[in-house]
Amino acid sequence: MLVGKTHYKTIWREGHTVKLIDQTLLPFRFSIAQYSDYRGLCMAIRNMNIRGAGAIGAAAGYAMALAFAEAQMNHKPTFVLDAKKEIESTRPTARNLFFATEKVWESGKKGAAAAFSEADRLAAENEDAARAIGEYGMALMFDGISVNTHCNAGWLGFVDWGSALAPVFMAHRRGMKVYVYVDETRPRLQGARLTAWELENEGIAHTILPDHAGAWLFRNKKVDLILTGADRIAMNGDVANKIGTFEKAIVAKAMGIPFYVAAPLSTFDPDCSHGDLIPIEHRDEGEVLRISGIKNHRLIEDITIANPRSHAINPAFDVTPASLITGLITEQGIIEPKEHLIKTLFDTPKT
Ligand code: MRU
């Protein structure tokens, strides 16, 4: 997607070096970070230099490939297995992460070169799936549409295109007028910072919305459609996504606004029958109690914004029950979030 006038991907490989757009500095600074060892990439996933389910999956695939390459210089027999466990512990809710480590683990048994090829293949597949989600999602778009989205499920959350925002980008590029209300998404502000920055770069009209203004917005302004991404989808259609998604879905249901979740098949967990079984990542309370920002072009870190003697909880995700979701947009089409329909997605032979 576009940064200024240049086309970028979120993450790519040059030899044994993995490069990515550092999302912790956006929108204030555009900077490329690079990693040549799996531990560095693990740290980048954990610290959210790269984030969003799809991008986490691509990064995890590359981290696994780097581990195979590093194992050639390290004679510890369990090196790669230990690395796999370490990668999988970084962002445990994101199903794409496990999908990628398993695939590259299998390929890596044939050597590091095969591991890198598989990681590249997964990154390309990730982008293709996102584009297909955009195409199928176009069925929901129309000229003059007003969309609400939560967190960042745009191209920064994938290798390119994104999930929830793929239909938005596509509709805009095809000449439709699209307006986006972007939830700010406390505590890390992925909406206010990343989604708003992406939309600005694509020239799409948008406004940032305080997290709890959804009910007000739905009642007072016209929102035609809510689109979010997903970090893990259970086989009964329950969806884990950024904290606050559940609340949004309840309000959407109460106000009769269609609520769609966009995600590739790699986000569905065939071993997870319902949402209560999805592991929820809990992050450091500092993300809630402190904040960073920019003043006079200078990045100011760690301003305390709460009572200094109070503690906070910081669950990174919540689970929205399938009953609140209108439909799931996948690279194979749009379906209702029903178990028998989800199962058919996995039966369809790939072309
Ligand atoms: O904690 P994050 O920023 O990785 O969470 C991102 C989200 O919750 C996205 O909505 C999700 O990954 C869906 S698709 C990118």
Boltz pocket constraint, residues with backbone or C-beta under 6 A from the ligand:
constraints:
  - pocket:
      binder: B
      contacts: [[A, 51], [A, 52], [A, 53], [A, 54], [A, 55], [A, 150], [A, 151], [A, 152], [A, 153], [A, 154], [A, 157], [A, 158], [A, 163], [A, 164], [A, 190], [A, 228], [A, 229], [A, 230], [A, 231], [A, 241], [A, 242], [A, 243], [A, 262], [A, 316]]
      max_distance: 6.0
